[in-house]
């Protein structure tokens, strides 16, 4: 099998963190350019890593895989409507990831304890083999944490979080937001 299964019909494309984001930005020539979708309380991205992402011997560099995992699970912050930063990321490299082969990345929230968010991600080949997985801990922060750094291109996660706040009813329960939150064009 060389093709990934179709994305679920209820998948909703989410806005990138920023246009120049290494993981998901469409305007970063060195980046991965993940297009991340929300499916229920999970996020997924289908990716075919390019030759520019290679390490040795035609396989994707481990640092690129770690970046993709970190960026993917960061999209769960849109689902949770909580800004946060990566505290730690542990990646398990289970099998070589060849350049040019499609992979589906899926991320989910494992637990939330106070400000600590524990998340997991995995990358599967088209045949279903898990080739890499990750465990991440994020710590929630106030948006002011990000504002002091500004944005490279003017379109950033702070602006997108603020826009999402206006699209979510004050009557919404805490936790996972409705499917329109952070959808492309929101």
C-alpha positions, 0 to 999 in steps of 0.5 A: 500500500503506497497511499494513505487512507482517506482523511475522515469526512469530518476533518477540519483544516486548521490555520498554521501557527504562522506563515513562517513556522518551520512545522506548518508555515506555508511560506517557509522554504526549509519547513515541513509545511504540515497541513493539520486537521482537527478530527474530534479531539485529535489532530492529524496531518498527512505528510510526504517529507521532501529531500531537503528533510533528509539526514543520512542515506535517504531517510528523514532527519530525526530532528525534522521528525521531532519538529513535526511531532512538536508542531503537530501536538501544538495544534491541540492547543487550538482544540483546547483553547489554551496557549502553552509551550513545550516543556519536554519532547521525547521521540521514539524512532521505531523504523526508518522514515524514507524521504518521499513516502507518505505518512499520517501523523496523529496527535492527541491529549493524554492528560491534563493536570493543572497547567501540565498537558501531556500529549502523544503523537505517532507517525504511520506509514501507508501500510499502518506501520508506526515508524515514530512516536512522541510524548510531549509535555506542554505547560499552559501560559498566558498569551502575554508570554508570546506577545513579547516576542512579536511575529516574523510575518505579522500572522501569528498564533497570538492573533489566531488565539484572539480571533478564536476567542471571538468565535467561541461562545462564552457559554462554551464549556471548558476543554475541547472547543466546537469544531469551528475553533481555529478552522481555516479562515476563522 
